[in-house]
């Protein structure tokens, strides 16, 4: 997971918390707000946990203040999640999120004019759904992230 910054049309800053599964390349969420802190990261992770019913074993993050916060550290400890911090100045330690964020910036943030926070949330969510459901990835044998998740779920059910 990582953060991406952008601006609304009037110059107000927004930030987007991007969360991507390294296996399926599925973007679980892009949470958009104006001032996001460690507590916001925890709230997003709790919401994903409720939706999916699971938490990841390991989360790759950089050393941003939101990720080294006591709130996220406590959540990770309570959930038995390992926070895997990248080395300072080494974005290549987390290549999947960096690649995703590049696509997100090029295909969404640089393309749209956000009139309000709500407008940004709506346009970004539309892009996220398109990314997950309609864009095959060569690294996924030309499947979409949603197709990879569906195939993995089918295999799990058959093995149960």
N, C-alpha and C positions, 0 to 999 in steps of 0.2 A: 504494500500500500504506500501511497505517496500523495503529495499535494501538488496542485497546479494552480497558478495565480492568473487572473485576468481582470478586465475592467468592464463595468457597465458603460453604456453610451455616454453617461455624464461624468465619467472619470472615477466613480466610486469603485473601490477594489472588491473583488470577490475571490474566493478560494474554493477549490474543488478537491475533496478527498476521494482518490480513486483506489478501488480495491479490485484486484485481479487475481484469479486462481492460476497459479503457474502451470498446472496440469492441463486444464481445459482451455485456458486463455479467456475464460468467461469473466466478464466484469460484473461482480456481484452488486455493486452500487457505485454511483458517483454522487456524493453528498456535497451540495453547493450551499455556501453561506458566506457571510461577510467577515466574520471573525471566528475562526474555528480553533478550538483548544483541545487539550487532551481529554477533557470530559466529553466533548462532542465525538471524538474518535471512539470512546467507550460506548456511548449511546448508539452509534452506528453499528458497532460490533455486536452489541446486545440485540439490536433489531435484526441483524443478519442471522444471529444465532436462533432467534425465535422463528424466523422465516424458514430457515434451512434445517433446524434441529440438530446441528453440529457446529463445532468450532474447529478451526484448523489446528494442526499440531504445531505448526511453525509459521510465523509471519515475518517476512523480510521488510525491514524499514530502514530509513536513514536516521541520522542523529538529530533530526529536527526537534524543537522543544515539545511539540505535541506528542512525539513518540517516546521521549525520555521522561514524560510526566509521571508523577506518582499515581495518577488515576489509571493510566494505561498499564503501568507496571503491576498495580494491584489486580486489575481485571485479568491480565495474563496469568498471574500467579494463581488466582482463584480458579481459572478455567484450565490450568495445566497447559498453557500455550507458551512456547518458546519464542521470545522476540529476538530475531536474528538481525543485529545491527550491521549495516555496511560500514566499511572503513571510511573515515572522513575523506572527502574528495574523490571517492571511487564509485561513481554511479554504475559502473559496470558490474558491481557486486549484486545488483538487482536489475538484470537486463530486461526481464519481461515487463516490469512496470515502466521502465524508461522507454521501451519501444511503444507500449500502449499509450503513454502520455504524449509521445511524439505524434502518433496517429490522432489522438484526441485533439491536440493543439492544431494540427494541420487541417483536419477534416471537420472540426466542429468550432473550436474557439476562434480560429482565424477566419472562418466563413460567416459566422453569425454576428449580428448586431444585437446585443442584449439590452432591452429597454428597462428591465427591472430584474430584481432577484427572482421573482416568480417566472418571468419570461426566460431567464437563463436556466432555471431548474427544468422547465418544460422542454426547451430545445435540447438541453443536454441529455435528459432522460430519453427523448426520442432517438437521439444519436446512439445512446448506450444500447437500446433495444435493437436498433438496426445492426450495430456492431456484433452483438451476441447472436442474433437470429438469422441474419441474411448475408453475412460476409464470411465466405470460406477462407481458411488459412492454409497455406501450403505446408506449414509445420504440423498441421492437424490432418494431413492426408486429404486436403481440400474439403474438410467438414467445417461447419460453423461451430463456435463454442457451445451453443445450445445442443447441437447434434452430438457432440462429444460427451456432454453431461448426460444426455438421454441414453446413449449407448452404454456408458459406464453404469448407470442406474439399472438398465436392463440386465447387464451381466451380473450385478450384485444380487438382483432378485432371483435370477436363475440359479445362482450359487447358494442361495439361502435355504 
